[in-house]
Amino acid sequence: MKRLGIMAAVHEEIAQLLRDMEEMQTHRIGMRDYHVGTLHGQPCVVVLARMGKVAAAASTVTLLREFEVDRLVFSGLAGGVANEARIGDVVVGDELLHHDLDASPLFPRFEVPLLGRSRLAADAELTQQLAVAASAYLEEDWGGDILPATRDAFGLSQPRLHRGLIISGDQFVDAGAEVGRLRDLVPEALCVEMEGAAVAQICHEYEARFAVIRTVSDRADDAAFHDFNRFLEEVASLYSAGILKRMLQMQA
């Protein structure tokens, strides 16, 4: 039986998915719990990958090799890099890049050694399905899920969907100077996070389908850590559950 693998870096982003999962069985492998069951009519495996590229890569390999997963979605938070990526917006990645990878002069900066590429393309069909689900969620469900007090607290208005380049690195970006440096290095970057490019690299090497979706929680500047947990619980976790529910129902 082929399954969809769903990953996130923090527990709140999968908590509602686990509550909705039917016939769930949990398998402990490599200090991670892989939850196997049916989610909105589709066979799925849900795992808390934890933060960082190594953790994401380890979880991805296990999903592919142990659970007959033929496609994966990573859902989580990100800091906005592009000016148009506002807090509360959603970014679906068409391409992923390791912004902290530099094996020069042996290889060009950002290029993954021996793969001959720096940008790793997400699966077009799965990414389109995720984008359609995200767009529908933002247009039809967002207003009912996010409380007015939460919108006021974070200055949220009607959120928008963006598609393009997501960059990943093993650091939490929370300084304006660092964001400026990333904009200069990778002008096309929409947002920055800590896992997506690792998932993309493993899936490229295993010829597996994947997609990455991120909710912009901050502007990756000096205020990035302020109210992070509240945003996670009151905004991002609802986005993840709502968007993935729509996507799974589309595939039924």
Helices and strands as residue ranges (DSSP letters): E 3-8, H 12-20, E 22-29, E 32-39, E 42-48, H 53-66, E 69-80, E 90-98, E 120-121, H 124-136, I 137-141, H 142-145, H 148-154, E 161-168, H 176-185, E 189-193, H 196-206, E 209-218, H 228-231, I 232-236, H 237-251
